[in-house]
Amino acid sequence: MTAQNGPGDDALTPEQSKAQVVDSAREVVQTLQLPVTRVLFRHESCNDQQEPPFRGNVSIWLPLAPSFEDSDREMAQWVQQLKAQGWSGDTEFKSHGTTVEKNNVVASFAPQNASTPNRMVTFYGECRDFTTTRATAGDPQDISLDE
């Protein structure tokens, strides 16, 4: 995933940046048959100044596993399944979780921890939406991945 310095012919509209991560999230949920409890979408800035470019972001909440070890084992299995479906584990994305990438979208599987009531998989799209601004990004919204 390469951040762009300015809009160009390959810029994404807000709708395209949303579709990019929603489609990837839908694919992963269907492939892995994940027990989703909540899905949130938001447009997020790719910099600390909350200026363009923006990207789509989908967070999927999953129930906790019985133990940290069970969670780690399950997530490792999920990552292997995704790699068999064309996802690459060779990402440059910096995260505390395990990441895979396909079609310029990164999926990050966060490790289960004691301070949260759920596990999470977050999808990050490309930093190519130069139309969205801090004022138009809006609040995170609950969405459905059902087609």
Secondary structure by P-SEA (a helix, b strand, c coil): cccccccccccccaaaaaaaaaaaaaaaaaaacccccbbbbbbbbccccccccbbbbbbbbbcccccaaaaaaaaaaaaaaaaaaccccccccccccbbbbcccbbbbbccccccccccbbbbbcccccccccccccccbbbbbccc
